[in-house]
Amino acid sequence: MTVKKAAKVTIIGTLIIGLLWLGYAWRNIGSIMSVASAFYAKTLCSGVYLAKRDEQQVVFEDVLADMSFGLRHWHREIYPERNLVNITLTGFPFAERDALYRPGLGCTLVTDTSIEALQRQAKDFTPPPPAGRSTALWPEGNMVELSGTVEGVDGQKLKKAMDAAFSEPNERFKRRTRSVVVVHKGRIIAERYAKGFGPDTPQIGWSMGKTVLNALIGTLVADGHMRLDLNRLIPEWQGAGDPRSSITVEHLLRMVSGLDFDEPHKRMLSDTRKMLFLTGDSAASAASEKLSSPAGSKWFYASGSSAILSSAMRPAVGGSQAQYFSYPRKALFDPIGMSSAVMEPDAAGTFLAPAFVYASARDWARLGLLYLNDGVWGKKRILPEGWVKTSLTPTPQSGGQYGAHLWLEIPGFLRPDYPSAHKPPEDAFFMLGHDGQMVAVIPSRELVVVRLGLSRKRNTWDHEEFLHNLLQAVSK
């Protein structure tokens, strides 16, 4: 084929692909617009009502960050007397979305339901009282004493690592680090916050919420209310001959359910985005998937597995909606002092653990410390003996990179194109979330490191480089 003919074929192929893409977009324009509006409404609602941040800051630093070319045309209304955020797009009535704030439960998209129904859903739930200001040292209380000298820590190298984490070397690729907390030998030795954030600001963990779910299931296993080999988890799977009835709690924790999920965030209307922003019942959406491979045979990282587990907790917790809503605080948050933590539910009342768990950087560090200490807090065992070890046992089908709702290494899709040549210590494990969220636990250094931010573009943030810089400051 001549060069001229090859160029012509390439142009025709490009046009065909472009037309196919436009056809797909046009057929799905309503759903795409609705996802965009839902993201806007949910992000603004949680930022203003739950995190108590300034409205303009949330809009420009969360909603529009790296995406202002589109969402700038949306219109927002906040109704403080109703705890409601409304988002509309002129000329697109199907794009109107509401998000409702309920104390103690954060924000929920009003999807396939009504505002009044969501208010009735929470009528028997008692929100926790405001957290007191304990004068005890962290983690038992709220006091943090940062001194210039810490045994085994090079203060200058530590400061250099913190400075680098908050620097912006490329204006086109913003890091937007918002919080860093470094815990060594059970005490905070360094912390820093961006403008508009502080020690008490709840921040989204995205998929770090999966480890919160791991902990909650661990408490239920400890009480004898759940088992790792429990199957027939969803009523829809209990029909005669349904192969999904063989899926167990452990299959879902290890992401080897075999359900036919697609890759998260690879397309605008991915399973994950539809589950989070288009459906009112996340668990039902995830559980409707068919098997693509036998349960236990293939590893595939998908938030749908966590949504199903969130729903499967209900009967183990006690059954009523109020009991379910109260359980995370009763079983986990209060015992370890995570007073800022909130798990936000969907419209069906199921916790969206795969994505919508908010907590302050200090409270995310408390969760990391719980896992560093083998599930023991003070003198009290929160997670059953052996639970952390089991959770950190590599899932073979994952190539050893994943345990049970915990990462054993930083996966490729959360690393930059040219990642650091420095690898974390072999015993390190991680809670990881979208946009650069991380809790790293390094037992051999007695370290817990929290980094929260909004690093939307792939090459803006490198977890491994950041950890390497910190480890230079802490002796073995």
ABEGO torsion letter per residue (X at the ends): XBAAAAAAAAAAAAAAAAAAAAAAAAAAAAAAAAAAAAAAAAAAAAAAAAAGBBAAAAAAAAAABGAAAAAAABBBBBBAAAGBBBBBBBGBAAABBBBBBBBGAEBBBBBGBBAAAAAAAAAABBBBBBBBBBABBOAABABBBBBABBBGBBAAAAAAAAAAAABBABAABBAGBABBBBBBGGBBABBBBBBGBBAABBBBAEAAAAAAAAAAAAAAAAAGABBAABBGABAAAABBGBAAAABBAAAAAAGAAGBBBBBBGABAABAAAAAAAABABAAAAAAABBBABBBGABBBBBAAAAAAAAAAAAAAAGGBAAAAAAAAAAAAAAAAGBAABBBBBBAAGBBBAAABBBBBAAAAAAAAAAAAAGGBBEABBABBBGAAAAAABBBAAAGGABBBGBBABBBAAABBABBBABBBBAABBBBBBBGGBBBBBBAAAGBBBBBBBBBABAAABBAAAAAAAAAAABBX
